[in-house]
Amino acid sequence: MADTQTRKRRGGGRAGAAARRGSAVIDQMPWNPPINTDKPTEPLDQAGIEAIHEGAMRILEEIGIEFYNEEALGILKEAGCTINGDNVRMGRDFVMEMVAKAPSKFTITPRNPDKTIEVGGKTLLFGNVSSPPNYWDLEIGTKVAGNREMCRNLLKLTQYFNCIHFAGGYPVEPVDIHASVRHLDVLYDKLTLTDKAMHAYSLGKERVEDVMEMVRIAGGHSHEEFEATPRMYTNINSTSPLKHDHPMIDGCLRLARRGQAIVVTPFTLAGAMAPVTMAGAVAQSLAEALCAIALFQYVRPGIPCVIGTFTSNVDMKSGAPAFGTPEYMRSTQMTGQMARHYGLPMRSSGVCAANVPDGQAVWETSNSLWAAVQSGTNMVYHAAGWLEGGLIASPEKFIMDCEILQQIQRYMQPEITATGPDEIALDAIKAVGNDGHFFGIQHTQDRYTTAFYQPFLSDWKNYEGWDVAGGIWTAERAHHMFKEIVTSFEPPPIDDGIREELEDFVARRKAEGGAPTDF
């Protein structure tokens, strides 16, 4: 214990330097999670809110949710729910009593306390792409299976960009590492290449317990300090329609008992795993999320929980998922209304169905991201780097998305809409009069460097200037930027003693076999 505290003190005070570096390749905006001051878009009237709530409650009361977890079944039976085999029916009074115990906002404190994030309220947080099995970049030119080097490079982008506020799951699955020890290697990489809020996959007790211990070691915390406040989080998906599997519920119960944050995100695709109507799909999604949140609140009242939405539609011609669609946008806005109705923070995603970082990728992702803004989302998963409905991670797409994220961050800055005398600028308007221009006057000269958003990727030259400069298209510019960033990347500082302790833990757990698999 004394050694741990000594290491924590030795390592303190240096992490902020990492946030001040990272501008060698681009001049980016500083770390500053945006505050969403816009009124949310609310497509539902009060009757619509009540109708969707009623639908969700009747699903829980009359149809029930399958829980394939014996411990959860025992807990819910104790709580007074109706159990029939794996099927659980919950009364609405119980569900609403439990959900009301969840905080409307909370913090997650990573190993660098300067990167603490607040989840809830009006704060808007962006995370990296998580969990694609495949990778694409402009140099390779085709879809390939992910590996550790690709994963590490995407983690470097996660750390480098100040507009990425939390590190989600593996930014690409490193399939060259055996599944039994993959979590150990990737978490070691995440904890040494980044200092942002950490995620654990709820896939079996060994993975969850290992990640909690590694996050605790990396922060230099005692067990009591680790459990006193959220240091990390997980995200789970229900198995739609109307099921929760064993390992995800098991992982969440373990995290809940140790005070760590939980995001519950049903994966409800209208027309496939949910009704074809968006109201029906949203009602089903809410039922699947609320029953799990009720379970976790019963186990540990007040545990931080986020309600997630991944409700979109499928292409009815092929059955393939579609994202960034009008239906996706509306379902996200509707879920935002319902999250506020329940007093829960909300998670949505920056997703698309495009296969390469082209125009389709940009407009679909932009639709998804602005739906997050409009809905009052607090955590945006997959905000940078996602392609092919989550099957591909791309560094070019990551950088292109960060341009959008910075623009959203700039859009939220209050100085744009300030209305004081300097902003109304009557003296400047008088000075120019009816036949001048504003380029050279002092009012403009005093503000021209900060008046407008300055892109790091967009090219604002005219066609001739762009052509003379090489006629480089956006994805190619992003590829060159990616190469420069990973080549010049400097990892955030970490105390040598903590690094050694992480290395020892990984080596010991590998020697013990890591996590059991079916392979």
NORMOHU-V816324 format. One record per residue. N is the residue number from 1. PHI is phi in radians with two decimals (999 if undefined). NEAR is the number of other ideal C-beta (glycine too) atoms within 12 Angstrom. D_CENTER is the distance of its C-alpha to the mean C-alpha in whole Angstrom. Layout:
N&PHI&NEAR&D_CENTER ; N&PHI&NEAR&D_CENTER
This chain:
1&999&13&33 ; 2&-1.09&10&35 ; 3&-1.08&17&34 ; 4&-1.07&25&30 ; 5&-1.13&20&31 ; 6&-1.08&15&33 ; 7&-1.07&27&30 ; 8&-1.11&31&28 ; 9&-1.21&16&30 ; 10&-1.09&19&31 ; 11&-1.41&31&27 ; 12&-1.27&22&27 ; 13&1.50&15&27 ; 14&-1.78&25&26 ; 15&-1.12&33&22 ; 16&-1.07&18&22 ; 17&-1.10&18&24 ; 18&-1.12&31&21 ; 19&-1.20&29&20 ; 20&-1.48&18&23 ; 21&-1.53&25&23 ; 22&1.62&33&21 ; 23&-1.86&21&23 ; 24&-1.16&16&26 ; 25&-1.56&28&25 ; 26&-2.28&29&23 ; 27&-1.71&16&24 ; 28&-1.72&33&20 ; 29&-1.24&31&19 ; 30&-1.27&21&19 ; 31&-1.03&34&16 ; 32&-2.92&26&16 ; 33&-0.87&38&13 ; 34&-1.20&37&14 ; 35&-1.82&22&16 ; 36&-1.45&32&16 ; 37&-1.59&19&20 ; 38&-1.30&24&20 ; 39&-1.22&15&22 ; 40&-1.19&29&19 ; 41&-1.34&23&21 ; 42&-2.23&24&22 ; 43&-1.24&26&24 ; 44&-1.64&28&25 ; 45&-1.49&12&29 ; 46&-1.05&12&29 ; 47&-1.12&11&31 ; 48&-1.17&23&28 ; 49&-1.04&27&26 ; 50&-1.14&18&29 ; 51&-1.17&24&29 ; 52&-1.20&38&26 ; 53&-1.05&33&26 ; 54&-1.07&22&29 ; 55&-1.07&32&28 ; 56&-1.12&44&25 ; 57&-1.17&30&28 ; 58&-1.20&23&30 ; 59&-1.03&38&28 ; 60&-1.21&40&28 ; 61&-1.46&25&31 ; 62&-1.82&19&33 ; 63&-1.84&25&31 ; 64&1.54&29&29 ; 65&-2.08&46&26 ; 66&-1.42&29&27 ; 67&-2.00&39&26 ; 68&-1.62&23&27 ; 69&-2.53&31&27 ; 70&-1.10&17&30 ; 71&-1.12&25&29 ; 72&-1.07&37&27 ; 73&-1.05&28&30 ; 74&-1.12&19&32 ; 75&-1.13&30&30 ; 76&-1.22&40&29 ; 77&-1.13&23&33 ; 78&-1.03&15&34 ; 79&-1.32&28&32 ; 80&1.74&19&34 ; 81&-1.30&31&32 ; 82&-1.57&21&34 ; 83&-1.97&23&34 ; 84&-2.35&16&36 ; 85&1.19&14&35 ; 86&-1.64&24&31 ; 87&-1.44&24&31 ; 88&-2.12&40&30 ; 89&-1.95&31&31 ; 90&-2.12&39&30 ; 91&-1.30&23&31 ; 92&-1.11&27&30 ; 93&-1.10&17&31 ; 94&-1.10&29&29 ; 95&-1.04&38&26 ; 96&-1.22&26&26 ; 97&-1.11&21&28 ; 98&-1.21&35&25 ; 99&-1.07&41&22 ; 100&-1.13&22&24 ; 101&-1.36&27&23 ; 102&-1.27&41&20 ; 103&-1.23&30&19 ; 104&-1.38&28&17 ; 105&-2.68&25&16 ; 106&-2.81&33&15 ; 107&-2.03&30&14 ; 108&-2.12&44&13 ; 109&-1.91&37&15 ; 110&-1.41&38&15 ; 111&-1.13&43&18 ; 112&-1.76&37&18 ; 113&-1.10&27&19 ; 114&-1.15&28&18 ; 115&-1.81&34&15 ; 116&-1.05&27&14 ; 117&-2.07&41&12 ; 118&-1.77&29&13 ; 119&-1.86&40&11 ; 120&2.11&36&13 ; 121&1.11&26&16 ; 122&-1.86&25&15 ; 123&-1.27&32&13 ; 124&-2.06&44&10 ; 125&-2.02&48&7 ; 126&-2.03&51&5 ; 127&-2.08&49&4 ; 128&-1.36&52&6 ; 129&-1.04&53&8 ; 130&-2.39&47&8 ; 131&1.49&37&12 ; 132&-1.07&38&14 ; 133&-1.40&31&18 ; 134&-2.13&31&19 ; 135&-2.40&41&19 ; 136&-2.51&38&21 ; 137&-2.43&38&22 ; 138&-1.16&28&25 ; 139&-1.27&20&27 ; 140&-1.23&21&27 ; 141&1.39&15&27 ; 142&-2.69&15&26 ; 143&-1.35&22&24 ; 144&-2.35&24&24 ; 145&-1.16&23&23 ; 146&-1.25&38&20 ; 147&-2.40&25&22 ; 148&-1.14&29&21 ; 149&-1.08&22&22 ; 150&-1.08&41&19 ; 151&-1.06&45&17 ; 152&-1.09&32&18 ; 153&-1.12&36&18 ; 154&-1.22&52&15 ; 155&-1.16&47&14 ; 156&-1.10&37&16 ; 157&-1.12&48&15 ; 158&-1.01&51&11 ; 159&-1.29&41&14 ; 160&-1.13&43&16 ; 161&-1.47&47&14 ; 162&-1.17&33&14 ; 163&-1.43&43&12 ; 164&-1.75&46&9 ; 165&-1.82&41&8 ; 166&-2.56&49&6 ; 167&-1.68&49&7 ; 168&-1.35&47&6 ; 169&-1.21&47&9 ; 170&-1.02&42&12 ; 171&-1.14&48&11 ; 172&-2.61&48&14 ; 173&-1.25&33&17 ; 174&-1.43&37&20 ; 175&-1.29&23&22 ; 176&-1.38&22&25 ; 177&-1.83&31&24 ; 178&-1.04&19&26 ; 179&-1.03&27&23 ; 180&-1.19&24&25 ; 181&-2.16&30&24 ; 182&-1.01&40&21 ; 183&-1.11&44&19 ; 184&-1.19&37&21 ; 185&-1.17&36&21 ; 186&-1.21&45&18 ; 187&-1.17&43&17 ; 188&-1.06&41&20 ; 189&-1.09&36&18 ; 190&-1.10&47&15 ; 191&-1.33&46&17 ; 192&-1.80&35&20 ; 193&-1.62&37&18 ; 194&-2.33&45&15 ; 195&-2.31&43&15 ; 196&-1.76&46&12 ; 197&-0.98&46&10 ; 198&-1.79&52&11 ; 199&-2.06&49&10 ; 200&-2.16&48&13 ; 201&-1.32&38&13 ; 202&-1.54&41&16 ; 203&-2.27&36&18 ; 204&1.69&28&22 ; 205&-1.10&28&23 ; 206&-1.11&31&23 ; 207&-1.11&37&20 ; 208&-1.11&37&19 ; 209&-1.13&31&22 ; 210&-1.11&39&21 ; 211&-1.16&46&18 ; 212&-1.03&39&19 ; 213&-1.17&34&22 ; 214&-1.18&40&21 ; 215&-1.14&46&18 ; 216&-1.08&37&21 ; 217&-1.07&41&23 ; 218&-1.08&46&21 ; 219&-1.46&43&21 ; 220&1.21&36&25 ; 221&-1.75&33&25 ; 222&-1.27&19&27 ; 223&-1.08&18&26 ; 224&-1.15&14&27 ; 225&-1.15&23&25 ; 226&-1.06&30&22 ; 227&-1.48&24&22 ; 228&-1.32&17&23 ; 229&-2.72&25&20 ; 230&-1.06&44&16 ; 231&-1.94&45&15 ; 232&-2.86&49&12 ; 233&-2.71&52&11 ; 234&-2.25&48&11 ; 235&-2.24&43&9 ; 236&-2.12&47&12 ; 237&-2.02&40&14 ; 238&-1.23&42&17 ; 239&-1.72&26&20 ; 240&-1.21&31&21 ; 241&-1.57&28&23 ; 242&1.11&34&24 ; 243&-2.50&32&23 ; 244&-2.20&45&21 ; 245&-1.48&27&22 ; 246&-1.23&25&23 ; 247&-1.16&30&21 ; 248&-1.19&40&18 ; 249&-1.14&45&20 ; 250&-1.03&34&22 ; 251&-1.07&45&19 ; 252&-1.16&49&17 ; 253&-1.08&38&21 ; 254&-1.14&37&21 ; 255&-1.16&44&18 ; 256&-1.06&40&19 ; 257&-1.17&22&23 ; 258&-1.92&36&22 ; 259&1.40&34&20 ; 260&-1.73&41&16 ; 261&-1.43&47&13 ; 262&-2.30&49&12 ; 263&-1.97&57&10 ; 264&-1.99&51&12 ; 265&-2.26&47&11 ; 266&-1.09&45&15 ; 267&-1.85&39&15 ; 268&-1.86&45&18 ; 269&-1.70&38&19 ; 270&-1.07&38&22 ; 271&1.64&28&26 ; 272&-2.20&24&25 ; 273&-1.78&29&23 ; 274&-2.69&37&23 ; 275&-0.96&27&26 ; 276&-1.22&19&26 ; 277&-1.46&22&26 ; 278&-1.20&35&23 ; 279&-1.10&34&24 ; 280&-1.15&28&25 ; 281&-1.12&41&22 ; 282&-1.17&47&20 ; 283&-1.06&40&23 ; 284&-1.12&42&22 ; 285&-1.04&48&18 ; 286&-1.09&52&19 ; 287&-1.06&47&22 ; 288&-1.14&47&20 ; 289&-1.39&50&17 ; 290&-1.13&47&20 ; 291&-1.13&48&22 ; 292&-1.23&56&20 ; 293&-1.08&53&19 ; 294&-1.06&46&22 ; 295&-1.02&48&23 ; 296&-1.17&47&21 ; 297&-1.21&36&22 ; 298&-1.16&32&26 ; 299&-1.23&32&25 ; 300&-2.47&29&24 ; 301&-0.97&22&24 ; 302&1.57&22&22 ; 303&-1.10&38&19 ; 304&-1.11&43&16 ; 305&-2.33&53&14 ; 306&-2.08&47&11 ; 307&-1.64&52&12 ; 308&-1.86&47&10 ; 309&-2.21&54&12 ; 310&-2.40&45&12 ; 311&-1.50&56&16 ; 312&-2.45&45&17 ; 313&-2.12&36&21 ; 314&-1.85&27&22 ; 315&-1.28&19&25 ; 316&-1.23&16&28 ; 317&-1.45&9&30 ; 318&-2.09&12&28 ; 319&1.49&14&26 ; 320&-1.29&21&23 ; 321&-1.12&35&20 ; 322&-2.12&33&19 ; 323&-2.38&44&16 ; 324&1.24&38&16 ; 325&-1.51&32&20 ; 326&-0.98&20&21 ; 327&-1.16&34&21 ; 328&-1.05&43&17 ; 329&-1.09&38&17 ; 330&-1.18&31&20 ; 331&-1.13&46&18 ; 332&-1.15&48&15 ; 333&-1.11&37&17 ; 334&-1.10&45&19 ; 335&-1.14&54&17 ; 336&-1.04&42&16 ; 337&-1.07&37&19 ; 338&-1.21&43&20 ; 339&-1.06&44&17 ; 340&-1.16&28&19 ; 341&-1.04&32&22 ; 342&-1.59&36&21 ; 343&1.26&24&19 ; 344&-1.95&46&16 ; 345&-1.08&44&13 ; 346&-2.24&52&11 ; 347&-2.06&49&7 ; 348&-2.34&49&8 ; 349&-2.49&51&7 ; 350&-1.81&51&9 ; 351&-2.13&49&11 ; 352&-2.67&44&15 ; 353&-1.86&33&18 ; 354&-1.13&36&20 ; 355&-1.66&24&21 ; 356&-2.43&29&21 ; 357&-1.35&41&20 ; 358&-2.00&25&22 ; 359&-1.05&17&23 ; 360&-1.03&22&22 ; 361&-1.04&38&18 ; 362&-1.26&30&18 ; 363&-1.25&23&19 ; 364&-1.19&38&17 ; 365&-1.15&46&14 ; 366&-1.07&29&15 ; 367&-1.03&34&16 ; 368&-1.11&50&13 ; 369&-1.20&45&11 ; 370&-1.27&31&15 ; 371&-1.11&40&14 ; 372&-1.07&45&11 ; 373&-1.06&39&14 ; 374&-1.14&31&16 ; 375&-1.48&44&15 ; 376&1.37&40&14 ; 377&-0.98&50&10 ; 378&-1.79&48&9 ; 379&-2.12&49&5 ; 380&-1.88&53&4 ; 381&-1.28&44&3 ; 382&0.96&48&6 ; 383&-1.26&51&7 ; 384&-2.56&52&9 ; 385&1.92&55&12 ; 386&-1.55&49&12 ; 387&-2.44&43&15 ; 388&0.85&33&18 ; 389&1.05&38&16 ; 390&1.66&38&13 ; 391&-1.63&30&17 ; 392&-2.30&41&16 ; 393&-1.90&45&15 ; 394&-2.38&50&16 ; 395&-1.18&48&17 ; 396&-1.11&44&19 ; 397&-1.11&49&16 ; 398&-0.98&53&13 ; 399&-1.24&48&16 ; 400&-1.08&47&17 ; 401&-1.14&48&13 ; 402&-1.11&43&13 ; 403&-1.09&38&17 ; 404&-1.15&42&15 ; 405&-1.09&46&13 ; 406&-1.13&36&15 ; 407&-1.15&29&18 ; 408&-1.13&38&15 ; 409&-1.07&35&15 ; 410&-1.14&26&19 ; 411&-0.98&25&20 ; 412&-1.44&27&19 ; 413&-1.25&23&21 ; 414&-1.15&17&24 ; 415&-1.13&18&27 ; 416&-1.11&18&26 ; 417&-1.86&12&28 ; 418&-1.12&14&30 ; 419&-2.29&11&34 ; 420&-1.31&11&36 ; 421&-0.98&12&39 ; 422&-1.13&16&38 ; 423&-1.41&18&35 ; 424&-1.14&13&38 ; 425&1.05&22&40 ; 426&-1.10&13&43 ; 427&-1.08&16&45 ; 428&-1.15&24&44 ; 429&-1.14&18&44 ; 430&-1.11&14&48 ; 431&-1.10&18&48 ; 432&-1.39&19&47 ; 433&1.22&12&49 ; 434&-1.65&8&50 ; 435&-2.38&6&50 ; 436&-1.86&14&48 ; 437&-2.55&13&45 ; 438&-1.73&21&42 ; 439&-1.03&13&41 ; 440&-1.72&14&44 ; 441&-1.30&20&44 ; 442&-1.10&16&43 ; 443&-1.01&23&40 ; 444&-1.29&21&38 ; 445&-1.06&14&39 ; 446&-1.23&15&38 ; 447&-2.23&18&34 ; 448&-1.14&15&34 ; 449&-1.37&11&32 ; 450&-2.13&15&29 ; 451&-1.16&21&30 ; 452&-2.25&16&27 ; 453&-1.07&26&24 ; 454&-1.91&19&25 ; 455&-1.26&26&23 ; 456&-1.80&33&23 ; 457&-2.10&39&22 ; 458&-1.04&22&24 ; 459&-1.96&22&28 ; 460&-1.72&14&30 ; 461&-1.19&16&33 ; 462&-1.27&10&36 ; 463&-1.02&11&37 ; 464&-1.10&9&39 ; 465&-1.13&13&38 ; 466&-1.12&17&35 ; 467&-1.16&13&37 ; 468&-1.10&12&39 ; 469&-1.35&16&36 ; 470&2.06&13&36 ; 471&1.03&15&34 ; 472&-1.49&20&31 ; 473&-1.32&23&28 ; 474&-1.02&30&25 ; 475&-1.07&33&23 ; 476&-1.21&24&26 ; 477&-1.04&30&25 ; 478&-1.11&41&22 ; 479&-1.13&30&23 ; 480&-1.06&25&26 ; 481&-1.12&34&23 ; 482&-1.00&38&21 ; 483&-1.08&23&24 ; 484&-1.15&23&25 ; 485&-1.14&35&22 ; 486&-1.24&30&22 ; 487&-1.22&15&26 ; 488&-1.70&18&26 ; 489&-1.09&28&23 ; 490&-2.04&21&23 ; 491&-1.16&29&21 ; 492&-1.16&37&21 ; 493&-1.15&27&24 ; 494&-2.52&34&24 ; 495&-1.06&32&27 ; 496&-1.04&15&29 ; 497&-1.15&22&30 ; 498&-1.21&37&27 ; 499&-1.01&27&26 ; 500&-1.09&19&29 ; 501&-1.15&30&28 ; 502&-1.11&35&25 ; 503&-1.06&24&27 ; 504&-1.12&19&30 ; 505&-1.12&30&27 ; 506&-1.06&32&26 ; 507&-1.09&17&30 ; 508&-1.12&19&31 ; 509&-1.20&29&28 ; 510&-1.14&23&29 ; 511&-1.09&13&33 ; 512&-1.43&17&32 ; 513&1.83&16&30 ; 514&1.18&29&27 ; 515&-1.82&30&25 ; 516&-1.13&17&28 ; 517&-2.36&18&27 ; 518&-1.61&8&29 ; 519&-1.48&12&30
